[in-house]
Amino acid sequence: EVQLVESGGGLVQAGGSLRLSCRASGFTFADYAIGWFRQAPGKEREGVSCIAPGDGSTYYAESVQGRFTISSDNAKNTVYLQMDDLKPEDTAVYYCAADLPTQLVFAIVDASTKPNYWGQGTQVAVSS
C-alpha cells in the first residue's frame, strides 16, 4: 500500500522558515518523483515543486523559485521542502504527492492533471 505522510506545517511570521517532510512507503522510491502541491481556501490547486530521487532533478514553480528548496534523503524515503522567506500568500494546505516523473511534472504545471498518490496534507499559515 502506497503511503505518503507529511509533517512540519505550522504558523510562522512573514519572513520566517518552515521545513515540510514527506515520508513515502509502498513503492520503489527511486522510480518515482515526489512533489508538493498547495491549496488555499477558494483557490485552485497549485504545483509548488517536485524532485526525482533517482537522479536528483528538481522543478520549482516560479512563485517559489529562490525561496523554497526541495531535497530527498533516499535512505529514509523522505522528501523535504525547505521554505524560507515565507509570505502571507504562501498560506495553504500543503500536500505531498507521488507519480512517475513525467506525470508528476505535468501535474505540477497543469492543475487538471492529478498525481496518482497523495498525502493527507499539512497546514502552513504565514502571518503578516
C-alpha positions in Angstrom: 0.0 0.0 0.0 1.4 3.4 -1.0 1.6 5.9 1.8 2.7 9.5 1.9 2.9 11.1 5.4 3.5 14.8 5.7 4.7 16.7 8.7 6.2 20.0 9.6 3.5 22.5 8.9 2.6 25.3 11.4 2.2 29.0 11.9 5.1 31.4 11.2 5.5 35.1 10.7 6.3 36.6 7.3 10.0 36.2 6.5 10.2 33.1 8.6 11.0 29.5 7.6 9.4 26.1 7.9 10.5 22.6 6.7 8.0 20.1 5.5 8.7 16.4 5.3 7.1 13.7 3.3 7.9 10.1 4.2 7.0 7.6 1.4 6.4 3.9 1.6 4.9 1.2 -0.6 6.8 1.8 -3.8 10.3 2.0 -5.1 11.4 5.5 -4.1 14.0 5.9 -6.8 11.5 5.1 -9.6 9.1 7.9 -8.8 9.0 11.6 -8.4 7.7 13.3 -5.3 6.2 16.7 -5.3 4.5 19.3 -3.2 1.2 21.0 -4.1 -0.7 23.6 -2.1 -4.3 24.8 -2.0 -5.5 27.9 -0.3 -9.2 28.4 0.5 -11.2 29.3 -2.5 -8.2 28.9 -4.8 -7.1 26.3 -7.4 -4.6 23.7 -6.5 -1.0 25.0 -7.3 2.0 22.9 -8.0 5.0 24.0 -5.9 8.0 21.8 -6.6 9.0 18.2 -7.3 12.1 16.0 -7.2 13.0 12.8 -8.8 15.1 11.0 -6.2 16.6 8.7 -8.7 18.6 11.4 -10.4 18.1 14.4 -8.2 16.4 16.5 -10.8 14.1 19.2 -9.4 11.4 21.6 -10.6 10.1 24.7 -9.0 7.1 26.9 -9.7 8.0 30.5 -10.4 6.2 31.7 -7.3 8.6 29.9 -5.0 11.8 29.9 -7.1 14.7 31.1 -4.9 12.7 30.8 -1.6 11.9 27.1 -1.4 14.3 24.2 -1.7 13.3 20.6 -2.3 15.6 17.7 -1.4 15.4 14.0 -0.7 17.0 11.5 1.7 16.8 8.3 -0.3 18.0 6.2 2.7 14.9 7.4 4.6 12.5 7.5 1.6 11.8 11.1 2.6 11.5 14.3 0.7 11.8 17.7 2.3 10.6 21.1 1.3 12.6 23.9 3.0 10.6 27.1 2.8 12.4 30.3 3.5 11.3 34.0 3.4 7.7 32.9 3.7 4.9 35.3 2.7 1.3 35.5 3.7 0.4 34.3 0.2 2.2 31.0 0.9 -0.6 30.2 3.4 -2.3 27.0 2.3 -2.7 23.3 2.9 0.4 21.6 1.5 0.1 18.1 0.1 2.8 15.7 -0.8 2.2 13.6 -4.0 3.9 10.9 -6.0 3.8 9.6 -9.5 6.1 8.7 -12.3 8.4 11.6 -13.0 6.9 12.8 -16.3 3.4 12.5 -14.9 4.3 14.5 -11.8 5.8 17.3 -13.8 2.6 17.5 -15.8 0.6 17.7 -12.6 2.8 20.5 -11.3 2.2 22.7 -14.3 -1.3 21.6 -15.1 -3.9 21.7 -12.3 -6.2 19.4 -14.3 -3.7 16.6 -14.1 -3.9 14.7 -10.8 -1.0 12.6 -9.4 -1.7 9.0 -8.5 -0.8 9.2 -4.8 -1.5 11.9 -2.2 -0.7 12.5 1.4 -3.2 13.9 3.9 -1.9 17.4 3.8 -0.3 19.8 6.4 -1.4 23.3 7.1 1.0 26.2 6.6 -0.1 29.6 7.9 2.0 32.8 7.4 1.0 35.9 9.4 1.9 39.4 8.2 
